[in-house]
Structures are given as C-alpha cells and as structure tokens.
Amino acid sequence: MRWLQGQVVKVILISTCVGCGFNPGQPGETLGSSTGAGGSGTSTGSGNGGVNGGGTGIGLTSGNGGGGGDVGLGTGGASCGQSSVPVMPEPPDILIVQDKSLSMDQDSTGANCNTPGCSKWSQVSAAMSTVVMGTQATVNWGLIFFGSDNMCGVGTTPNVPIAANNYTAVSGAYAANQPSSYTPTESAINAAVAYMKTVTDTNPKYLLLATDGLPNCKPGDRTVTDDDSPGATTAVANAVAAGFNTFVVGIGNTMGEMTLNGFATAGGEPQTGSADGNSFYEVNSTADLVTALNKIVGIVASCTIPLTGVPANLTNVAVSVDDASGNPTKVPQDPANGWSYTGTSMTTIQLNGSYCDSIKNGTYSNVQFVYSCDSSPICIDKLANGQCGDAS
C-alpha cells in the first residue's frame, strides 16, 4: 500500500511540471535524497535536487537542484525560473601568410630606410601586433613567413600555429625575424593550404596574404625568376577550392597592382568600394594596415553560435545582446533579421541581418541564450522599478 501511495505522489508531482520546457531525467537513473527549503525530497540522479518547498518531491533531472519552489535542472543548481548562458560566436581561424623579402626593409615608397621604424617590416610588425592583441579572444590567429631562408625557401609548418590568445606568439615571431629572402609566394600559399587542412576544428578558415611585391620564386626552384604571378594566382585559386578564402594586403606603393588585384579576385574576398579601385587592400602606413585588418576581421567574424552549456530540449527561449551602451536588447527569432536555429538538433543558432552585422562590427556584444518554464515570461530588460521592460 505504501508503495502504491508513493507512485501516486510521483505521478502527481511529475504532472505538475509538464510544460516546464526542460529535459527530464533518463529512465533507470537511481534515486537519491535531497533537502529543500520547505522539507525533504527525492531526486532522480545524484546531488541535491527535487521539487522543494514542502513535502516530498521528484527531481526531473540529474544534478544539483534549486531552492524552495524550484524544479531542479541539470548540474549547477539552475532552477525552473529564468536562466541564461553566455554563448560565443565561433572564432574564425586566420593564417597570416607574411612576405619576408628584402624589399620589406624599404619604406612604403621603395626607398632605403634611414630612420628607425620607417621600414615596411616595422610598420607591418606594429600593425599586426596591435590587431592580434585586440582580437585574440575572438579570432584564432596563426602566422607563416615566406621565405624561410635568404633565398626561396618556405617552411612546411607555420611559425605560429593557429590558436586562441596568440598575441604573444605572433608579436614575438615578428620581433625575432627580419627581411632576408626573395618572394616565393606560390610555395607559401601551397604550404599554408597544406597546414590549414590539418586544422580540424569546425571554425571558418581564411588566409591573409600580406606582401609588397611580385612573386619571383617558383616551387622547387631555388633560383630567382622574373615573375611567378601566374603560378601564385593559381595557388590562391586552389586555396579557395580547398575551402580557404584569401584576403590580400599590398604593403607600400607596390608595382605589382595587376598581380595583387588578380590575387584578390582569385582569393574570393576582393575589397569593394575602395577609393583607389583596387581589389586588394593597399596600405602605406601602420595606421592604414590597422584599419584594413580590422575591416577584414569584421568581415570574417562569425554569426554562427554553438549553444555550449545550454540544456537540451528547451521550448521557452530567447536571445539577447548588449547594445553599444551596454543595455540588454532582445533579438527577435527571425531567419531574415534576428536569430534562428541552424538545424533540427537546435544545438547552434545563427544571427541574421542587421544583428549579424552589428556583432561583426562590434556594436553588439555579450550574446546570451535565455530560457525559462513555458508558463513564465522571459524578461530581457529589467527596469529600475523591478518591472520588465521587454517581456516575452
């Protein structure tokens, strides 16, 4: 008889939580005891949990449960009330393919440098370090130099493998190297592609080719040629075919504009609307390069966001971002201009339209995935008087 009464209580309590929008525990989980604010309860799974607030209850998921009146949800003590999880867009992987030819020791006009810091190499080193330092949390940077010797050599592995928080490694690599070679662009792109194929994360991947002149070394030939532009252009096109679009930065007043425009077009990421009409990014100073790099970072910033740390099978959900003033703003669920799931598994979302643009240009930040019971409104903007300025 006691067993039957216990089963009736379980059925009643489980039925009261239908519609909470949370994933129940799996069959076969063991029972454990817990203590709530209003009395003791029984929880499915390990840890403190259960429906607390007086009497005996059943926790619907494993893990630590909430306080009085809450249905225990997962690990960490989240309750059936409103909760949020900060989620981050997938950081793009960008491999810098950096020209280290002797002409990088000249200034932006091609003249010999007579003052400290006037060389293209100094300007590039400073700009790359500045941008990598400012974006290392949102971009996975890597670096490969060409050449790797005083002729036409190119290493088979990057000087700095792609990783998060790579500012120290990238800036250190620039500081430890000086221009010393010819310009084996084709071999450098081929080596970059070979390496990128070994990077197995799911993040979007790009090459950033930074060079100041015409390619003059062919693969397998350690002697200098007049021009290897056709081979290098084919290498860039092959990189795109392999899944690695390529941005092209021309450093200084290069005489190879036609070649660099060809690289940029073949790379699938030509600049549009530039004042000089070039498809590549022409830079003549540290400030120019910082501006160009930040523009490129904005273009490649991802609007695909894995729902890492978010419980499964939620039904009452919302997405919020902080605007430029730090105020939380609700993002509508809209595949054209808002957010949407990327597949039926509902484990990844995509920001669309102006919301994607605002994440890329930095206007919006702090993306939050918010969820609650089906019967509870979600409050994104809580006013000073305690009222909800934007309930759903």
C-alpha positions in Angstrom: 0.0 0.0 0.0 2.8 2.4 0.9 4.5 1.6 -2.4 1.3 2.5 -4.3 0.8 5.8 -2.4 4.4 6.7 -3.3 3.8 6.0 -7.0 0.6 8.2 -6.9 2.6 11.1 -5.4 5.3 10.7 -8.1 2.7 10.9 -10.9 1.0 14.0 -9.4 4.3 15.8 -9.0 5.6 14.9 -12.4 2.3 16.1 -14.0 2.6 19.5 -12.3 5.9 20.1 -14.1 4.7 19.3 -17.6 5.4 22.4 -19.8 8.5 23.5 -17.9 10.4 23.2 -21.2 13.2 21.2 -19.7 14.6 17.8 -20.5 13.6 15.1 -17.9 16.0 12.6 -16.5 16.6 9.4 -18.3 14.9 6.1 -17.3 16.8 3.9 -15.0 18.5 6.7 -13.0 19.0 5.9 -9.4 17.2 7.7 -6.6 18.9 10.0 -4.1 17.7 12.1 -1.3 17.7 15.9 -1.1 16.7 18.6 1.3 14.7 21.6 0.2 13.8 24.8 1.9 10.4 23.5 2.9 11.2 19.9 3.5 13.0 16.8 2.2 12.5 15.5 -1.3 13.6 12.7 -3.6 15.6 13.4 -6.7 16.3 11.4 -9.9 20.1 11.3 -10.2 22.8 12.4 -7.8 23.1 15.5 -5.7 20.6 17.9 -4.1 17.5 18.3 -6.2 13.8 17.8 -6.4 10.7 19.9 -6.2 11.3 21.7 -2.9 9.1 23.9 -0.9 7.4 21.4 1.4 6.5 17.8 1.2 8.0 15.0 -0.9 9.0 15.5 -4.5 10.7 14.1 -7.5 13.6 15.9 -9.3 13.2 15.6 -13.1 16.8 15.8 -14.0 20.1 14.7 -12.5 22.4 17.1 -10.8 22.0 19.8 -8.1 18.6 21.3 -7.8 17.4 24.7 -6.8 15.9 26.2 -3.7 12.3 26.2 -2.3 9.6 26.1 -5.0 12.0 25.2 -7.8 12.3 22.2 -10.1 15.9 21.1 -10.1 17.5 21.4 -13.5 20.9 19.9 -14.5 24.2 20.5 -13.0 24.9 23.7 -11.1 21.6 24.4 -9.4 19.7 26.2 -12.2 16.0 26.4 -11.4 12.8 26.3 -13.4 12.8 30.1 -13.2 14.6 32.3 -15.9 18.3 31.4 -16.6 20.8 32.5 -19.1 24.0 31.2 -20.6 26.6 33.4 -22.3 27.4 32.0 -25.7 30.2 33.0 -28.1 30.3 33.0 -31.9 32.7 30.5 -33.5 36.1 32.4 -33.8 37.4 32.3 -37.3 40.9 30.8 -37.9 43.1 33.2 -39.8 46.6 32.3 -41.0 48.8 35.3 -41.9 51.0 34.5 -44.9 53.7 37.2 -44.4 56.2 38.3 -47.1 59.7 38.4 -45.5 61.5 39.5 -48.7 64.4 42.0 -48.6 62.2 44.8 -50.1 60.3 44.8 -46.8 63.3 46.6 -45.3 62.5 49.7 -47.5 59.9 52.4 -46.7 56.5 52.5 -48.3 57.8 54.3 -51.4 60.5 51.7 -52.1 63.3 53.9 -50.8 66.0 52.7 -48.4 65.2 53.4 -44.7 67.4 55.8 -42.8 65.4 56.3 -39.7 64.2 53.7 -37.1 60.7 52.3 -37.7 60.3 53.6 -41.2 60.5 50.2 -43.0 57.5 48.3 -44.2 58.6 45.5 -41.9 58.4 47.7 -38.8 55.0 49.1 -39.8 53.6 45.6 -40.5 55.0 44.2 -37.3 53.4 47.0 -35.2 50.1 46.8 -37.0 49.8 43.0 -36.9 50.7 43.0 -33.2 48.1 45.8 -32.4 45.3 44.0 -34.2 46.1 40.5 -33.0 46.3 41.8 -29.4 42.9 43.4 -29.7 41.2 40.4 -31.4 42.9 37.4 -29.9 39.9 36.4 -27.9 37.6 36.4 -30.9 40.0 35.3 -33.7 42.3 32.3 -33.7 45.5 33.7 -35.4 48.4 31.9 -36.9 51.5 33.0 -38.9 53.8 31.7 -41.6 56.7 33.6 -43.2 58.0 33.4 -46.7 60.8 32.9 -47.4 62.2 30.8 -44.6 65.8 31.4 -45.6 67.8 34.0 -47.6 66.6 32.6 -51.0 63.3 31.0 -52.0 62.7 28.5 -49.1 59.3 28.1 -47.4 58.8 26.1 -44.2 56.3 23.3 -44.2 54.9 24.3 -40.8 53.7 27.7 -39.6 56.0 29.8 -37.5 52.9 30.3 -35.2 50.2 27.6 -35.4 46.6 28.7 -35.2 45.4 29.1 -31.7 43.4 31.4 -29.4 45.1 34.1 -27.5 48.1 34.1 -29.8 49.2 37.7 -29.4 52.4 36.9 -27.6 53.5 34.3 -30.1 52.7 36.4 -33.1 54.3 39.6 -31.9 57.3 37.6 -30.7 57.7 35.9 -34.2 57.7 39.3 -35.9 60.3 40.7 -33.4 62.6 37.7 -33.9 62.6 37.9 -37.7 63.9 40.4 -40.3 63.6 40.6 -44.1 66.1 38.3 -45.7 64.7 36.5 -48.7 63.2 36.6 -52.2 59.4 36.3 -52.7 58.2 32.6 -53.0 54.5 33.4 -52.9 53.3 30.3 -54.7 55.2 28.0 -52.4 54.0 30.0 -49.4 50.3 29.7 -50.3 50.7 25.9 -51.1 52.3 25.4 -47.6 49.6 27.4 -45.9 46.9 25.3 -47.6 48.6 22.1 -46.6 48.7 23.3 -43.0 45.2 24.5 -42.9 43.9 21.1 -44.0 45.3 19.7 -40.7 43.3 22.2 -38.6 40.3 20.1 -37.8 38.1 22.4 -35.8 34.8 23.5 -37.4 35.6 27.2 -37.3 35.6 29.2 -40.6 39.1 29.4 -42.0 40.9 32.1 -44.1 44.3 33.1 -45.4 45.6 36.6 -45.1 48.4 37.2 -47.7 50.5 40.3 -46.9 53.1 41.1 -49.5 54.9 44.1 -51.0 55.9 42.8 -54.5 55.8 40.4 -57.3 56.4 36.7 -56.7 59.8 35.7 -58.1 60.4 32.1 -57.0 58.8 29.0 -58.4 58.3 25.9 -56.3 61.2 23.5 -56.3 63.5 26.1 -58.0 65.8 27.9 -55.6 66.8 30.4 -58.3 65.1 33.7 -58.8 62.7 34.2 -61.8 61.4 37.3 -63.3 57.8 36.8 -62.3 55.8 33.8 -61.0 52.5 35.7 -60.9 50.5 33.1 -62.9 51.7 30.2 -60.6 50.9 32.3 -57.5 47.5 33.2 -58.8 46.7 29.6 -59.4 47.8 28.7 -55.9 45.4 31.3 -54.5 42.6 29.9 -56.6 43.4 26.4 -55.4 43.3 27.7 -51.8 39.8 28.8 -52.3 38.8 25.5 -53.9 40.2 23.8 -50.8 37.9 26.0 -48.6 40.3 28.8 -47.6 39.3 32.2 -49.0 42.2 34.6 -49.1 42.4 38.3 -48.3 45.2 40.2 -50.0 47.1 43.1 -48.4 49.5 45.1 -50.6 52.2 46.8 -48.5 53.5 50.1 -49.8 53.2 51.5 -53.3 53.8 48.2 -55.0 54.5 48.0 -58.7 52.5 44.7 -58.9 49.0 46.2 -58.7 47.7 44.0 -61.6 49.1 40.9 -59.9 47.7 41.7 -56.5 44.3 42.5 -57.9 44.4 39.1 -59.6 45.3 37.5 -56.3 42.4 39.3 -54.5 39.9 38.3 -57.2 41.1 34.7 -57.2 41.0 34.6 -53.4 37.3 35.2 -53.2 37.5 38.2 -50.9 38.1 41.2 -53.1 37.8 44.6 -51.5 34.8 46.6 -52.9 34.3 50.3 -53.0 37.9 51.3 -52.4 38.9 54.9 -53.3 41.8 53.6 -55.5 39.6 51.0 -57.2 41.9 48.1 -56.2 40.5 44.7 -55.1 43.4 44.2 -52.7 43.9 46.3 -49.5 46.6 48.8 -50.3 48.3 50.1 -47.1 51.1 52.7 -46.8 51.4 53.1 -43.0 50.8 51.3 -39.7 47.5 53.1 -39.3 46.4 52.0 -42.9 47.2 48.4 -42.1 45.4 48.5 -38.7 42.3 49.9 -40.5 42.5 47.2 -43.2 43.0 44.4 -40.8 40.1 45.5 -38.6 37.9 45.7 -41.6 38.9 42.1 -42.6 38.3 40.9 -39.1 34.8 42.4 -39.2 34.1 40.6 -42.5 35.2 37.2 -41.2 33.5 37.5 -37.8 31.2 34.5 -37.4 27.4 34.8 -36.7 27.2 31.1 -36.0 26.9 30.4 -32.3 27.2 26.9 -30.7 24.8 26.6 -27.7 27.6 25.3 -25.4 26.4 24.8 -21.9 22.8 25.1 -22.7 20.4 22.3 -21.5 18.7 20.3 -24.2 15.0 20.3 -25.3 14.1 23.9 -24.2 11.0 25.4 -25.6 10.6 28.8 -23.9 13.8 30.6 -25.0 15.1 34.0 -26.1 18.4 35.6 -27.3 19.7 38.9 -26.0 22.7 41.1 -26.9 24.2 44.2 -25.2 24.0 47.3 -27.4 26.8 49.9 -27.7 25.7 51.4 -24.4 25.7 48.1 -22.6 21.9 47.8 -22.4 20.5 44.3 -22.9 18.4 44.0 -26.1 16.1 41.2 -27.2 16.9 39.7 -30.6 13.7 38.5 -32.4 13.5 35.0 -33.6 13.6 35.7 -37.3 15.6 34.0 -40.0 15.8 37.2 -42.0 16.7 39.7 -39.3 17.1 38.1 -35.9 18.1 34.7 -34.7 17.3 31.2 -35.9 18.4 27.6 -35.2 20.8 26.3 -37.8 19.4 22.7 -37.8 16.8 20.4 -36.3 19.1 19.4 -33.4 18.8 23.0 -32.0 22.4 23.0 -30.8 23.5 26.0 -32.8 21.9 29.4 -33.6 22.6 31.9 -36.3 22.3 35.7 -36.1 20.9 37.2 -39.2 20.5 40.5 -41.0 21.4 43.6 -39.0 22.0 41.6 -35.9 24.8 39.7 -37.6 26.2 42.9 -39.0 26.2 44.5 -35.5 28.0 41.6 -34.0 30.6 41.8 -36.7 31.3 45.5 -36.4 31.3 45.4 -32.6 28.1 47.4 -32.0 26.5 44.4 -30.2 28.3 42.1 -27.7 27.6 39.7 -24.8 25.3 37.3 -26.6 23.1 35.4 -24.0 20.8 32.4 -24.6 17.9 32.8 -22.1 15.4 30.2 -21.1 12.6 29.6 -18.6 9.5 27.5 -17.9 6.8 27.5 -20.6 4.4 29.4 -18.3 6.9 32.1 -17.3 7.6 35.3 -19.3 11.2 35.9 -20.2 12.4 39.4 -19.1 15.4 40.7 -21.1 15.3 44.3 -19.9 14.5 44.6 -16.2 13.6 48.2 -15.3 14.8 50.1 -12.2 11.3 49.8 -10.7 11.6 46.0 -11.0 9.2 45.8 -13.9 10.1 44.0 -17.1 10.6 46.4 -20.0 10.6 43.6 -22.6 8.8 40.5 -21.6 8.0 37.6 -23.9 
